[in-house]
């Protein structure tokens, strides 16, 4: 007998609507505080752990003390959080132990090939890992003519769109995996959308880059064309540790076996990677520390929002894949795409799956996993729409996906101009990326 979510038995009165406020407040702070004047921005950098954990304690305490079955719901959410951080953290650490040394200047064709390889790599080590490994080589191989559009298209391809084919590729997809989407379902069902979207973005980039290359002096063009590039990959043992992390995804959930294997691989990387490689990669724990603190707040404060959707989701009138695609995409662009994905997946469950279908459906595990299994069987285009939108539209702004701001910061630290928040949107994502994403939605959904 599969126990349905407590909300189905406890009633709406168990969760006061005001308890939705901490989730909204946290997402709002994450979105706007990096853009505020220096004093407010510095305050946020010093205090975001306390804000996130404080909101988590507020909501978690209410669930423990006031909500029927609240302890079980909180435990389930925290288990998902641990699994999420174990994957993201271990990938970040192991990727930080891999250094790609590049000599030479890249032609437009070589740049396209590099981005395409980066898109594939994002599905193996995640968009964060691929961004960490590849952004500095990308800057070095274009050092003569590096421009803002090089950084923007790297974010489009490597930090976002590239990672749409596996749960490892992007954080929202791993949350989908934890909730029951099979590991290989994405690549089986979304490869055509991935190829078309990637091909269109790379075609636009090639036009930009070819024009930039032609503006170089003829002598320099000849030197770049005739020069043989050299690549040297350092930290090779970490490739084996990446394989361990990927294999760990398939291990049992019980007793945190999966998470312990992943964290063990990360610890082994820290112990065995030469310090020089970490120095060359400017490796530090700052980015993963931020993710860990912010997501403990997100996972906990998100519980009332998910429970509200369990009670009212079917009343919102979302019935077509394009509705989910545009709504998920719109919010993923301005909020973090991981919680956006989870909330719309929950909305789809409550709209299309009833409790009887979950009881009679195939598979095992939690209620959510059974519900997702039924949803995939009866309304798979809805899950496809949510998955595509969460990953693709995360590239629309710097705040849509975690690696975006990180790439911008690395580029600026290397002396490369990266567009500001609104310059990124109005010069690149709105006129270039948005039409491509709308076209893909129109074609496939």
C-alpha positions in Angstrom: 0.0 0.0 0.0 1.5 3.3 -1.1 0.9 6.1 1.4 -0.2 9.3 -0.4 1.3 12.6 0.5 0.2 13.8 4.0 -1.6 16.7 2.4 -4.1 14.4 0.9 -5.2 13.2 4.3 -4.3 16.1 6.6 -6.4 18.7 4.7 -5.5 22.2 3.6 -5.9 23.6 7.1 -2.6 21.9 8.1 -0.7 24.4 6.0 -1.5 28.1 6.5 -1.1 30.1 3.3 1.4 32.4 5.1 3.8 29.5 5.1 4.3 30.0 1.4 6.0 33.3 2.1 9.5 32.0 3.1 9.9 30.1 -0.2 8.9 33.2 -2.2 11.1 35.5 -0.1 14.2 33.2 -0.4 13.8 33.0 -4.2 13.3 36.7 -4.5 16.5 37.4 -2.4 18.5 34.9 -4.5 17.3 36.7 -7.7 17.8 40.4 -6.7 20.5 40.6 -4.0 23.4 40.0 -6.4 22.1 43.0 -8.5 21.8 45.4 -5.6 24.2 48.3 -4.7 27.5 47.2 -3.1 26.5 47.7 0.6 23.4 45.5 0.2 25.3 43.0 -1.9 28.0 42.6 0.6 25.5 42.2 3.4 23.9 39.3 1.4 27.3 37.7 0.8 28.0 37.7 4.5 24.6 36.7 5.7 22.9 34.5 3.1 23.7 31.3 5.1 21.9 32.6 8.1 18.9 33.8 6.1 18.6 30.5 4.2 19.0 28.3 7.3 16.8 30.5 9.4 13.9 30.2 6.9 14.5 26.5 6.7 14.3 26.2 10.5 11.1 28.3 10.5 9.3 26.1 8.0 10.8 22.8 9.2 9.9 23.6 12.8 6.3 24.2 11.8 6.1 20.9 10.0 7.6 19.0 13.0 5.2 20.6 15.5 2.0 21.4 13.7 1.6 19.2 10.6 0.3 15.6 10.6 3.0 13.4 9.2 5.2 16.5 8.9 8.2 14.8 10.3 8.1 12.2 7.5 7.7 14.9 4.9 10.6 16.9 6.3 12.8 13.7 6.4 12.0 12.9 2.8 12.8 16.5 1.7 16.1 16.4 3.6 17.0 13.0 2.1 16.5 14.6 -1.4 18.7 17.5 -0.3 21.5 15.2 0.8 21.4 13.3 -2.5 21.4 16.5 -4.5 24.3 18.1 -2.7 26.3 14.8 -2.8 26.1 14.7 -6.6 26.6 18.4 -7.2 29.4 18.7 -4.6 31.3 15.6 -5.8 31.1 16.6 -9.4 32.3 20.1 -8.6 35.3 18.8 -6.6 36.3 16.2 -9.1 35.9 18.5 -12.1 38.1 21.1 -10.2 40.9 18.5 -10.3 40.9 18.3 -14.1 42.9 21.0 -16.0 42.8 21.4 -19.8 46.0 23.2 -21.0 45.5 24.9 -24.4 48.0 26.6 -26.6 47.2 28.3 -29.9 44.3 30.4 -31.3 41.0 28.9 -32.4 39.3 29.3 -35.8 35.5 29.7 -35.9 35.2 26.0 -36.8 37.3 24.9 -33.9 35.3 27.1 -31.6 32.1 25.5 -32.7 33.6 22.0 -32.2 34.8 23.0 -28.8 31.3 24.2 -27.7 29.8 21.0 -29.1 32.2 18.9 -27.1 31.4 21.0 -24.1 27.7 20.3 -24.6 28.3 16.6 -24.6 30.6 16.8 -21.6 27.9 18.7 -19.6 25.8 15.5 -19.7 28.6 13.5 -18.0 30.0 15.9 -15.4 27.2 18.4 -15.2 26.9 21.9 -16.5 28.7 23.2 -13.4 31.6 20.8 -13.8 31.9 21.4 -17.6 31.8 25.1 -17.0 34.6 24.9 -14.4 36.8 22.7 -16.6 36.3 24.5 -19.9 35.8 28.3 -19.4 39.4 29.1 -18.8 40.7 27.1 -21.8 37.9 28.7 -23.9 39.2 32.2 -22.9 42.8 31.2 -23.6 42.1 29.8 -27.1 40.3 33.0 -28.1 42.7 35.4 -26.3 43.4 37.5 -29.4 39.8 38.3 -30.1 37.9 37.3 -27.0 34.6 39.2 -26.8 31.4 39.4 -24.8 29.6 37.1 -27.2 32.1 34.3 -26.6 31.2 34.3 -22.9 27.4 34.5 -23.6 27.4 31.6 -26.0 29.5 29.6 -23.7 26.8 30.1 -21.0 24.1 29.3 -23.5 25.7 26.0 -24.6 28.0 24.6 -22.0 26.4 26.0 -18.8 22.8 25.3 -19.8 21.4 23.8 -23.0 24.1 21.1 -23.3 23.2 19.4 -20.1 19.6 18.4 -21.1 20.1 14.7 -21.8 21.0 13.1 -18.4 20.0 13.7 -14.8 23.7 14.5 -14.2 23.6 17.3 -16.7 21.6 19.9 -14.8 20.3 20.1 -11.2 16.6 20.1 -12.0 16.9 16.9 -14.0 18.6 15.2 -11.1 15.7 16.2 -8.9 13.5 14.6 -11.5 15.6 11.4 -11.3 15.2 11.4 -7.5 11.4 11.7 -8.0 11.2 8.8 -10.4 12.2 9.9 -14.0 14.4 7.0 -15.2 18.0 7.9 -15.9 17.9 7.2 -19.7 14.4 8.6 -20.3 15.8 12.0 -21.2 18.2 10.9 -23.8 15.6 8.5 -25.3 12.9 11.2 -25.6 14.7 14.6 -25.9 17.6 14.0 -28.2 15.9 15.5 -31.2 15.0 18.7 -29.3 18.5 18.9 -27.9 20.1 18.6 -31.3 17.9 21.1 -33.0 18.3 23.7 -30.2 22.0 23.2 -30.0 22.4 23.3 -33.8 20.5 26.6 -34.0 22.5 28.3 -31.2 25.8 27.1 -32.7 24.7 28.3 -36.2 24.2 31.8 -34.8 27.4 31.7 -32.9 29.3 30.6 -36.0 27.9 33.7 -37.8 29.1 35.9 -35.0 32.5 34.3 -34.8 33.1 34.2 -38.5 32.4 37.9 -38.7 34.8 38.5 -35.8 37.5 36.4 -37.4 37.2 38.2 -40.8 37.8 41.5 -39.0 41.3 40.4 -37.9 44.3 41.4 -40.1 44.9 38.9 -42.9 48.4 38.1 -41.5 46.9 37.2 -38.1 44.2 35.1 -39.8 46.9 33.2 -41.6 48.8 32.5 -38.4 45.8 31.3 -36.6 44.7 29.0 -39.5 48.2 27.5 -39.9 49.0 27.2 -36.2 48.5 23.7 -34.8 46.7 23.8 -31.5 48.0 21.7 -28.6 45.8 20.3 -25.8 47.1 18.7 -22.6 44.7 17.2 -20.1 46.0 17.1 -16.5 44.5 15.3 -13.5 43.7 12.2 -15.5 42.9 10.0 -12.3 39.9 12.3 -11.8 38.3 10.8 -14.9 38.1 7.5 -13.1 36.5 9.2 -10.1 34.0 10.8 -12.4 33.1 7.3 -13.6 32.6 6.3 -10.0 30.2 9.2 -9.4 28.2 8.3 -12.5 28.0 4.7 -11.4 27.0 5.8 -8.0 23.8 7.4 -9.4 22.5 3.8 -10.0 23.3 2.5 -6.5 20.5 1.9 -3.9 19.0 4.8 -2.0 19.0 2.9 1.3 21.5 3.8 4.0 22.8 6.7 1.9 25.0 4.2 -0.1 24.8 6.3 -3.2 25.7 9.5 -1.5 28.6 7.9 0.4 30.1 6.6 -2.8 29.9 10.0 -4.5 31.3 11.9 -1.5 34.1 9.3 -1.3 35.0 10.0 -4.9 35.1 13.7 -4.1 37.3 13.1 -1.0 39.7 10.9 -3.0 40.0 13.7 -5.6 40.9 16.3 -2.9 43.6 13.9 -1.5 45.2 12.9 -4.8 45.0 16.0 -7.0 48.2 18.0 -7.2 47.9 21.4 -5.6 49.2 23.0 -8.8 46.2 21.8 -10.7 43.9 23.3 -8.1 45.9 26.5 -8.3 45.6 26.7 -12.1 41.9 26.1 -11.9 41.6 28.7 -9.1 39.7 26.0 -7.2 38.0 26.9 -3.9 34.8 25.8 -2.1 33.0 29.1 -2.4 30.5 28.2 -5.2 29.6 24.8 -3.7 29.3 26.4 -0.2 26.8 28.8 -1.6 24.8 26.1 -3.3 24.7 24.0 -0.1 23.5 26.8 2.1 20.9 28.2 -0.4 19.5 24.8 -1.2 18.9 23.7 2.3 16.6 26.7 2.5 15.0 26.0 -0.9 14.3 22.3 -0.2 12.7 23.0 3.1 10.7 26.1 2.3 9.5 24.5 -0.9 7.5 21.9 1.0 4.4 24.2 1.6 4.4 25.2 -2.1 4.5 21.5 -3.2 1.7 20.7 -0.8 -0.4 23.6 -2.0 0.0 22.3 -5.5 -1.1 18.8 -4.3 -4.4 20.4 -3.0 -5.0 23.0 -5.8 -2.9 22.2 -8.8 -5.7 20.7 -10.8 -7.6 24.0 -10.5 -4.9 26.0 -12.4 -6.0 24.8 -15.8 -2.6 23.7 -17.1 -3.4 20.9 -19.5 -1.2 21.2 -22.6 2.6 20.7 -23.0 3.2 24.2 -24.4 1.6 25.7 -21.3 4.0 23.8 -19.1 6.9 24.7 -21.4 6.3 28.4 -21.4 5.3 28.7 -17.7 8.3 26.6 -16.5 10.6 28.4 -18.9 9.4 31.9 -17.8 10.0 31.1 -14.1 13.3 29.3 -14.8 14.6 32.4 -16.5 14.1 34.6 -13.4 14.2 32.1 -10.6 16.4 29.1 -9.9 15.4 26.4 -12.4 15.7 23.5 -9.9 12.8 24.4 -7.6 10.8 25.6 -10.7 11.2 22.2 -12.2 10.0 20.4 -9.0 7.0 22.6 -8.6 5.7 22.2 -12.2 6.4 18.4 -12.0 4.2 18.4 -8.9 1.6 20.5 -10.7 1.5 17.9 -13.5 1.1 15.1 -11.0 -1.9 16.7 -9.3 -3.5 17.6 -12.7 -3.2 14.3 -14.5 -2.7 11.6 -11.9 -5.2 10.5 -9.3 -4.5 8.4 -6.2 -6.1 5.2 -7.7 -3.8 5.4 -10.7 -0.8 5.6 -8.4 -2.0 2.6 -6.4 -2.4 0.5 -9.5 0.6 1.8 -11.3 3.9 -0.1 -11.9 7.0 0.5 -9.9 7.8 1.0 -6.3 9.1 3.6 -3.9 7.6 6.8 -2.5 4.3 8.3 -3.6 6.0 10.8 -5.8 8.0 8.1 -7.6 4.8 6.1 -8.3 3.0 9.2 -9.4 5.8 10.2 -11.8 5.8 6.6 -13.3 2.1 7.0 -14.0 2.6 10.5 -15.5 5.4 9.3 -17.8 3.1 6.5 -19.0 0.1 8.7 -19.7 1.4 12.2 -20.3 5.1 12.0 -21.2 5.0 15.1 -23.4 4.2 17.1 -20.2 7.4 15.8 -18.5 9.4 16.5 -21.7 8.1 20.1 -21.8 9.0 20.7 -18.1 12.4 19.2 -18.5 13.3 21.1 -21.6 12.1 24.4 -20.3 13.9 24.2 -17.0 17.2 23.5 -18.7 16.9 25.7 -21.8 15.4 28.8 -20.2 17.9 28.8 -17.4 20.2 30.5 -19.9 17.9 33.5 -20.3 19.5 35.4 -17.4 22.5 35.2 -15.2 20.3 34.0 -12.3 18.4 31.3 -14.2 21.1 28.6 -13.5 24.0 28.4 -11.0 26.9 28.2 -13.4 25.9 31.4 -15.3 27.1 33.9 -12.7 30.2 31.7 -12.0 31.2 31.9 -15.7 30.7 35.6 -15.7 32.8 36.1 -12.6 35.7 33.9 -14.0 35.6 35.8 -17.3 35.8 39.2 -15.5 38.6 37.9 -13.3 40.5 37.0 -16.4 40.1 40.5 -17.8 37.4 39.6 -20.3 34.4 41.9 -20.8 31.1 40.2 -19.9 27.8 42.0 -20.5 25.9 43.3 -17.4 22.7 41.8 -16.2 20.4 43.8 -18.6 23.0 43.8 -21.4 23.0 40.0 -21.4 19.2 40.0 -21.6 18.5 42.7 -24.1 21.5 42.2 -26.4 21.7 38.4 -26.4 19.1 36.3 -24.7 15.9 38.1 -25.9 16.9 38.7 -29.5 18.9 35.4 -30.0 18.0 32.7 -27.5 14.3 33.4 -26.9 13.2 33.0 -30.6 15.1 29.7 -30.8 13.5 28.4 -27.7 10.0 29.5 -28.8 10.6 27.9 -32.2 11.7 24.6 -30.6 8.5 24.7 -28.4 6.3 25.3 -31.4 8.0 22.5 -33.4 8.1 19.7 -30.8 5.3 20.5 -28.4 
